[in-house]
Amino acid sequence: MQTKKGLEKMIMSKGEDITFTELQKRYLKKCLVNNLSEYTLRFYEVSCNTFNKFIDLSQLMASEVNRDLIDNYILYLRNTGVKAVTINTYIHGISPIIKYGMSLGLIEKFGFNEIKTTEEIKQIYTPHELQILLKKPNMKSFAEYRNWVIINFLLGTGVRALELRSIRIKDIDLKMSMLIVPRTKNGKQRYIPISKSLNKILTDYLDYRKAESEEDFLFCNEFGQYLPRTTLQIGITKYCKKRGVNKYSLHLFRHTFANMWIVNNGSLFILQKILGHASLKQVNHYANLAMGDLKQNFDSFCALESVAVQDKNRIKM
């Protein structure tokens, strides 16, 4: 009896070679069959689009993919000013397709090595910026009011933008103050508590929204339809710029949520569960606090300040 991999190899004629574009199509089809998330599929697509800028994938044969080609691609990205961490991300985005080609015998096996990176401190919204963004806007514009609620929601739950857009009204239990995130990056649903402030904001928002069904998306466009990623990003960008805040990354709210959780001495284990990370190692990235957090109560814990004597006891020079 043929194994799954054996049957797959039988489809390929002996000595057959295909283009990288064709290999990509076959791999993405396999991903769809295996029900991989839209986020993952989009990640592969964007990574291949970047790879295609380096070399025409419709002309690149699978047999021509080797370690030397990947090294040249890395050098190309470096020369165009791409950061090391982003280069690693791009390589991660094409490596599953290449490994799939290896499993079919189309590409000779070779390894992938990550580039050494310098971990940068994650930027967050400052307390002053948050005060500006969280000031309730005029209720006459649904889009502006919705964007204000979205910012409160992102800051109050730490969810990703993809997760936020997938949440339906039925996923919110205001009586139990609990939210279920149905669509996540890793495919595992998770629960997140709803704070008192956010509970009140969502209660008012749902009264204002007047949805026809609990199956409706929590955050929608002005016609009550699914909120596209670009519409969400453009809306939040306009909202922030209008208030003089020159940060408008949706993911920055997630960083801010995690940062403030740590500053307030919240449990890293619980933070891991709330953010939906597989390990504490990923959560530790948020422990790189901003300068203001490092200075907070610094003198109270500094060794020098603990043993310093008063001026009157110092030797006069």
The 8 nearest C-alpha neighbors of each residue, nearest first, counted from 0:
[[1, 2, 5, 6, 3, 4, 9, 7],
 [0, 2, 5, 6, 3, 4, 7, 9],
 [3, 1, 5, 4, 6, 0, 7, 8],
 [2, 4, 6, 5, 7, 1, 8, 0],
 [5, 3, 7, 2, 6, 8, 102, 103],
 [4, 6, 2, 8, 7, 3, 1, 9],
 [5, 7, 9, 3, 8, 4, 1, 2],
 [6, 8, 4, 5, 9, 10, 3, 103],
 [7, 9, 5, 10, 11, 6, 103, 4],
 [10, 8, 6, 11, 7, 5, 12, 13],
 [11, 9, 8, 7, 12, 6, 5, 13],
 [12, 10, 9, 8, 15, 13, 7, 103],
 [13, 11, 15, 14, 10, 9, 8, 16],
 [12, 14, 15, 11, 9, 16, 8, 10],
 [13, 15, 12, 16, 11, 105, 104, 17],
 [16, 14, 12, 13, 11, 17, 105, 104],
 [15, 17, 14, 61, 105, 62, 60, 18],
 [18, 16, 60, 61, 21, 19, 22, 15],
 [19, 17, 60, 21, 20, 61, 59, 57],
 [18, 20, 22, 61, 56, 21, 60, 59],
 [21, 19, 23, 57, 18, 22, 56, 24],
 [20, 22, 24, 18, 23, 19, 17, 25],
 [21, 23, 19, 25, 20, 24, 26, 18],
 [22, 24, 20, 26, 21, 25, 19, 27],
 [25, 23, 21, 27, 22, 26, 28, 20],
 [26, 24, 28, 22, 23, 27, 21, 29],
 [25, 27, 29, 23, 28, 24, 96, 22],
 [28, 26, 30, 24, 29, 25, 23, 31],
 [29, 27, 31, 25, 26, 30, 24, 32],
 [28, 30, 26, 32, 27, 31, 33, 25],
 [31, 29, 27, 33, 28, 32, 35, 34],
 [32, 30, 34, 28, 33, 29, 35, 27],
 [31, 33, 29, 34, 30, 28, 35, 27],
 [32, 34, 30, 31, 35, 29, 28, 36],
 [35, 33, 31, 32, 30, 36, 29, 37],
 [36, 34, 30, 33, 31, 39, 37, 40],
 [37, 35, 38, 39, 34, 40, 186, 184],
 [36, 38, 40, 39, 41, 35, 42, 184],
 [37, 39, 41, 36, 40, 42, 184, 161],
 [40, 38, 42, 36, 41, 37, 43, 35],
 [41, 39, 37, 43, 42, 38, 44, 36],
 [40, 42, 44, 38, 39, 43, 37, 45],
 [41, 43, 39, 45, 40, 44, 46, 38],
 [44, 42, 92, 46, 40, 41, 45, 47],
 [43, 45, 41, 47, 42, 46, 48, 40],
 [44, 46, 48, 42, 47, 43, 41, 49],
 [47, 45, 92, 43, 89, 49, 48, 44],
 [48, 46, 50, 44, 49, 45, 51, 43],
 [49, 47, 51, 45, 50, 46, 44, 52],
 [48, 50, 46, 52, 51, 47, 45, 53],
 [49, 51, 47, 53, 52, 48, 46, 54],
 [50, 52, 54, 48, 55, 53, 49, 56],
 [53, 51, 49, 50, 54, 48, 55, 47],
 [52, 54, 51, 50, 72, 55, 49, 75],
 [55, 53, 51, 52, 56, 50, 59, 58],
 [54, 56, 51, 57, 58, 59, 52, 53],
 [57, 55, 59, 58, 19, 20, 51, 54],
 [56, 58, 20, 55, 59, 18, 19, 21],
 [59, 57, 56, 55, 60, 18, 19, 20],
 [60, 58, 56, 18, 19, 57, 55, 61],
 [61, 59, 18, 63, 62, 17, 19, 58],
 [60, 62, 19, 63, 18, 64, 17, 106],
 [61, 63, 106, 60, 64, 105, 16, 107],
 [64, 62, 61, 60, 65, 59, 106, 68],
 [65, 63, 62, 61, 68, 106, 66, 60],
 [66, 64, 68, 67, 63, 69, 109, 107],
 [65, 67, 69, 68, 70, 109, 64, 110],
 [66, 68, 70, 65, 69, 71, 64, 72],
 [69, 67, 71, 65, 70, 66, 64, 72],
 [68, 70, 72, 66, 71, 67, 73, 65],
 [71, 69, 67, 73, 72, 68, 66, 74],
 [72, 70, 74, 68, 69, 73, 75, 67],
 [71, 73, 69, 75, 70, 74, 68, 76],
 [72, 74, 70, 76, 75, 71, 69, 77],
 [75, 73, 77, 71, 72, 76, 78, 70],
 [76, 74, 72, 78, 73, 77, 71, 79],
 [77, 75, 73, 79, 74, 78, 81, 72],
 [76, 78, 74, 80, 81, 79, 75, 73],
 [79, 77, 75, 80, 76, 74, 81, 73],
 [78, 80, 76, 77, 81, 75, 74, 82],
 [81, 79, 77, 78, 82, 76, 75, 83],
 [80, 82, 77, 76, 79, 85, 86, 83],
 [83, 81, 85, 84, 86, 80, 77, 76],
 [84, 82, 86, 85, 116, 87, 114, 81],
 [83, 85, 87, 86, 82, 116, 88, 114],
 [86, 84, 88, 82, 87, 83, 89, 81],
 [85, 87, 83, 89, 88, 84, 82, 90],
 [88, 86, 90, 84, 85, 89, 113, 91],
 [87, 89, 85, 91, 86, 90, 92, 84],
 [88, 90, 92, 86, 46, 91, 87, 85],
 [91, 89, 87, 92, 93, 88, 94, 86],
 [92, 90, 88, 94, 89, 93, 87, 95],
 [91, 93, 43, 89, 46, 90, 94, 88],
 [94, 92, 90, 96, 91, 95, 46, 47],
 [93, 95, 97, 91, 96, 92, 90, 98],
 [96, 94, 98, 97, 93, 99, 92, 91],
 [97, 95, 99, 94, 98, 93, 23, 26],
 [96, 98, 100, 94, 99, 95, 101, 93],
 [99, 97, 101, 95, 100, 96, 94, 102],
 [98, 100, 96, 102, 97, 101, 95, 103],
 [101, 99, 97, 103, 105, 98, 102, 106],
 [100, 102, 106, 98, 104, 99, 103, 105],
 [103, 101, 99, 100, 104, 98, 105, 4],
 [104, 102, 100, 101, 105, 8, 99, 7],
 [103, 105, 101, 102, 106, 100, 107, 8],
 [104, 106, 100, 103, 101, 62, 61, 16],
 [107, 105, 101, 62, 100, 104, 61, 108],
 [106, 108, 101, 109, 105, 104, 65, 62],
 [107, 109, 101, 106, 110, 98, 65, 104],
 [110, 108, 66, 107, 111, 65, 101, 106],
 [109, 111, 112, 108, 66, 65, 98, 94],
 [110, 112, 113, 109, 94, 66, 90, 69],
 [113, 111, 114, 110, 87, 115, 90, 70],
 [114, 112, 87, 115, 111, 90, 116, 86],
 [115, 113, 116, 83, 112, 87, 84, 86],
 [114, 116, 113, 117, 83, 84, 87, 112],
 [117, 115, 83, 84, 118, 114, 82, 113],
 [118, 116, 119, 115, 84, 83, 120, 82],
 [117, 119, 116, 120, 84, 284, 121, 287],
 [118, 120, 121, 117, 287, 122, 116, 284],
 [121, 119, 287, 122, 118, 288, 289, 285],
 [120, 122, 119, 123, 287, 254, 285, 289],
 [121, 123, 120, 251, 124, 289, 254, 255],
 [124, 122, 255, 251, 254, 125, 121, 252],
 [123, 125, 128, 255, 129, 126, 122, 251],
 [124, 126, 128, 127, 129, 123, 255, 130],
 [127, 125, 129, 128, 130, 124, 131, 123],
 [126, 128, 130, 125, 129, 131, 124, 132],
 [129, 127, 125, 131, 130, 126, 124, 132],
 [128, 130, 132, 126, 131, 127, 133, 125],
 [131, 129, 127, 133, 128, 132, 126, 134],
 [130, 132, 128, 129, 134, 133, 127, 242],
 [133, 131, 129, 130, 134, 128, 239, 242],
 [134, 132, 130, 131, 129, 135, 147, 151],
 [133, 135, 132, 131, 130, 136, 147, 129],
 [134, 136, 133, 147, 137, 144, 132, 138],
 [137, 135, 138, 144, 134, 143, 147, 133],
 [136, 138, 139, 140, 135, 144, 143, 141],
 [137, 139, 140, 144, 136, 141, 143, 135],
 [140, 138, 137, 141, 144, 143, 136, 142],
 [141, 139, 143, 142, 138, 144, 137, 145],
 [140, 142, 144, 143, 145, 139, 138, 221],
 [143, 141, 145, 140, 144, 146, 221, 220],
 [144, 142, 146, 145, 140, 141, 147, 136],
 [143, 145, 147, 141, 146, 142, 138, 140],
 [144, 146, 142, 148, 147, 143, 141, 149],
 [147, 145, 149, 143, 148, 144, 142, 150],
 [146, 148, 144, 150, 145, 149, 143, 151],
 [147, 149, 151, 145, 146, 150, 152, 144],
 [150, 148, 152, 146, 151, 147, 153, 145],
 [151, 149, 153, 147, 152, 148, 154, 146],
 [152, 150, 148, 154, 149, 153, 155, 147],
 [151, 153, 149, 155, 150, 154, 156, 148],
 [154, 152, 150, 157, 155, 156, 151, 252],
 [153, 155, 151, 252, 152, 256, 156, 157],
 [154, 156, 152, 153, 151, 157, 197, 256],
 [155, 157, 153, 158, 154, 152, 191, 193],
 [156, 158, 253, 153, 256, 154, 155, 274],
 [159, 157, 156, 153, 162, 163, 253, 160],
 [158, 160, 162, 161, 163, 250, 157, 253],
 [159, 161, 163, 162, 164, 249, 158, 250],
 [162, 160, 164, 159, 163, 165, 38, 183],
 [163, 161, 159, 165, 160, 164, 182, 183],
 [162, 164, 160, 165, 161, 166, 159, 158],
 [163, 165, 161, 162, 166, 226, 160, 218],
 [166, 164, 162, 163, 182, 167, 161, 216],
 [167, 165, 163, 164, 217, 216, 170, 180],
 [166, 168, 216, 217, 169, 170, 215, 214],
 [167, 169, 217, 213, 170, 171, 216, 215],
 [168, 170, 213, 167, 171, 214, 172, 215],
 [171, 169, 179, 168, 167, 178, 166, 172],
 [170, 172, 178, 169, 168, 173, 177, 179],
 [173, 171, 177, 175, 174, 176, 178, 170],
 [172, 174, 176, 175, 171, 198, 177, 202],
 [175, 173, 176, 172, 177, 198, 171, 193],
 [174, 176, 177, 173, 172, 193, 192, 178],
 [177, 175, 173, 193, 174, 172, 192, 198],
 [176, 178, 192, 193, 172, 175, 191, 171],
 [177, 179, 171, 191, 190, 170, 192, 172],
 [178, 180, 190, 170, 189, 181, 191, 171],
 [179, 181, 189, 188, 182, 190, 166, 178],
 [182, 180, 188, 179, 183, 166, 165, 189],
 [181, 183, 162, 180, 165, 188, 186, 184],
 [184, 182, 186, 185, 162, 187, 188, 181],
 [183, 185, 186, 38, 36, 182, 39, 187],
 [184, 186, 183, 187, 36, 275, 276, 188],
 [185, 187, 183, 184, 182, 188, 36, 35],
 [188, 186, 185, 183, 189, 182, 184, 181],
 [189, 187, 181, 180, 183, 182, 186, 179],
 [188, 190, 180, 179, 187, 191, 275, 181],
 [189, 191, 179, 178, 180, 192, 177, 188],
 [190, 192, 178, 273, 177, 179, 193, 189],
 [191, 193, 177, 176, 178, 194, 190, 156],
 [194, 192, 176, 177, 198, 197, 191, 178],
 [193, 195, 197, 196, 198, 192, 176, 155],
 [196, 194, 198, 197, 199, 193, 176, 200],
 [197, 195, 199, 198, 194, 200, 193, 155],
 [196, 198, 200, 194, 199, 195, 201, 193],
 [197, 199, 195, 201, 196, 200, 194, 193],
 [200, 198, 202, 196, 197, 201, 203, 195],
 [199, 201, 197, 203, 198, 202, 204, 196],
 [202, 200, 204, 198, 203, 199, 205, 197],
 [201, 203, 199, 205, 204, 200, 198, 206],
 [202, 204, 206, 200, 201, 205, 207, 199],
 [205, 203, 201, 207, 206, 202, 208, 200],
 [204, 206, 208, 207, 202, 203, 201, 209],
 [207, 205, 203, 204, 208, 209, 202, 210],
 [206, 208, 204, 205, 209, 203, 202, 210],
 [207, 209, 205, 206, 210, 204, 141, 203],
 [210, 208, 206, 207, 205, 211, 204, 212],
 [211, 209, 212, 208, 215, 205, 213, 223],
 [210, 212, 209, 213, 215, 214, 208, 223],
 [213, 211, 214, 215, 210, 168, 169, 209],
 [212, 214, 169, 168, 215, 167, 211, 210],
 [213, 215, 212, 167, 169, 168, 216, 211],
 [216, 214, 213, 212, 167, 168, 217, 210],
 [217, 215, 167, 218, 168, 166, 219, 225],
 [216, 218, 167, 168, 166, 215, 219, 164],
 [219, 217, 216, 164, 226, 220, 145, 225],
 [218, 220, 226, 223, 225, 224, 216, 217],
 [219, 221, 223, 222, 226, 224, 225, 218],
 [222, 220, 223, 219, 142, 141, 224, 226],
 [221, 223, 220, 224, 219, 225, 226, 141],
 [224, 222, 219, 220, 221, 225, 215, 210],
 [223, 225, 219, 220, 222, 226, 221, 216],
 [226, 224, 219, 227, 216, 220, 223, 164],
 [225, 227, 219, 220, 224, 164, 231, 230],
 [228, 226, 230, 229, 225, 231, 164, 220],
 [227, 229, 231, 230, 232, 226, 161, 164],
 [228, 230, 232, 231, 227, 233, 234, 226],
 [231, 229, 233, 227, 228, 232, 234, 226],
 [230, 232, 234, 228, 229, 233, 235, 227],
 [233, 231, 229, 235, 234, 230, 236, 228],
 [234, 232, 236, 230, 235, 231, 229, 237],
 [233, 235, 231, 237, 232, 236, 230, 238],
 [234, 236, 238, 232, 237, 233, 239, 146],
 [237, 235, 233, 247, 239, 238, 234, 232],
 [238, 236, 240, 234, 235, 239, 241, 233],
 [237, 239, 235, 241, 236, 240, 234, 242],
 [240, 238, 244, 242, 236, 241, 237, 247],
 [241, 239, 243, 237, 242, 244, 238, 245],
 [240, 242, 238, 239, 243, 237, 244, 236],
 [243, 241, 240, 239, 244, 238, 131, 132],
 [242, 244, 240, 241, 245, 239, 131, 128],
 [245, 243, 239, 240, 246, 242, 128, 241],
 [246, 244, 240, 243, 247, 239, 236, 242],
 [247, 245, 244, 248, 239, 124, 240, 236],
 [248, 246, 236, 239, 249, 235, 245, 244],
 [247, 249, 251, 250, 246, 252, 236, 232],
 [248, 250, 251, 252, 247, 160, 232, 253],
 [251, 249, 253, 252, 248, 254, 159, 160],
 [252, 250, 254, 248, 253, 249, 123, 255],
 [251, 253, 255, 250, 254, 154, 249, 153],
 [254, 252, 157, 256, 250, 251, 255, 257],
 [255, 253, 251, 257, 252, 256, 258, 123],
 [254, 256, 123, 252, 258, 253, 257, 259],
 [255, 257, 253, 259, 254, 157, 154, 258],
 [258, 256, 260, 254, 255, 259, 285, 253],
 [259, 257, 255, 261, 260, 256, 285, 254],
 [258, 260, 262, 261, 256, 257, 263, 255],
 [259, 261, 257, 265, 263, 258, 262, 256],
 [260, 262, 264, 265, 258, 263, 259, 257],
 [263, 261, 259, 264, 260, 258, 292, 265],
 [262, 264, 260, 261, 265, 259, 258, 266],
 [265, 263, 261, 262, 260, 266, 259, 267],
 [264, 266, 260, 261, 263, 267, 270, 262],
 [265, 267, 269, 268, 270, 264, 261, 260],
 [268, 266, 270, 269, 271, 265, 282, 279],
 [267, 269, 271, 266, 270, 272, 279, 282],
 [268, 270, 272, 266, 271, 267, 273, 265],
 [271, 269, 267, 273, 272, 268, 274, 266],
 [270, 272, 268, 269, 274, 276, 273, 275],
 [271, 273, 275, 269, 270, 274, 276, 268],
 [272, 274, 270, 275, 271, 191, 269, 190],
 [275, 273, 271, 272, 276, 270, 157, 158],
 [276, 274, 272, 273, 271, 277, 189, 183],
 [275, 277, 271, 278, 274, 281, 272, 282],
 [276, 278, 275, 279, 271, 281, 272, 280],
 [279, 277, 280, 276, 281, 271, 282, 275],
 [278, 280, 282, 281, 283, 271, 268, 277],
 [279, 281, 283, 278, 282, 284, 277, 276],
 [282, 280, 279, 283, 284, 278, 276, 277],
 [283, 281, 279, 284, 280, 285, 271, 267],
 [282, 284, 286, 280, 285, 281, 279, 287],
 [285, 283, 282, 286, 281, 287, 280, 121],
 [286, 284, 283, 287, 282, 258, 257, 254],
 [285, 287, 283, 284, 288, 258, 261, 282],
 [288, 286, 285, 120, 284, 289, 121, 283],
 [287, 289, 286, 292, 293, 290, 258, 120],
 [288, 290, 292, 291, 293, 287, 120, 122],
 [289, 291, 293, 292, 294, 288, 295, 120],
 [290, 292, 294, 293, 289, 295, 288, 125],
 [293, 291, 295, 289, 290, 294, 288, 262],
 [292, 294, 290, 291, 295, 289, 288, 297],
 [295, 293, 297, 291, 292, 296, 290, 298],
 [294, 296, 292, 297, 293, 291, 298, 290],
 [297, 295, 299, 298, 294, 300, 293, 292],
 [298, 296, 294, 295, 299, 300, 301, 293],
 [297, 299, 301, 300, 296, 304, 294, 305],
 [300, 298, 296, 297, 301, 304, 305, 302],
 [299, 301, 298, 297, 302, 296, 305, 304],
 [300, 302, 298, 304, 303, 299, 297, 305],
 [303, 301, 305, 304, 300, 306, 298, 307],
 [302, 304, 305, 301, 306, 307, 298, 300],
 [303, 305, 307, 301, 302, 306, 298, 299],
 [304, 306, 302, 303, 307, 301, 300, 299],
 [307, 305, 303, 304, 308, 302, 301, 309],
 [306, 308, 304, 305, 303, 309, 302, 310],
 [309, 307, 312, 306, 310, 313, 311, 304],
 [308, 310, 311, 312, 307, 313, 306, 304],
 [309, 311, 313, 312, 308, 314, 307, 315],
 [310, 312, 309, 313, 308, 314, 315, 307],
 [313, 311, 310, 309, 308, 314, 315, 307],
 [312, 314, 310, 311, 315, 309, 308, 316],
 [315, 313, 316, 312, 311, 310, 308, 309],
 [314, 316, 313, 312, 311, 310, 309, 308],
 [315, 314, 313, 310, 312, 311, 309, 308]]
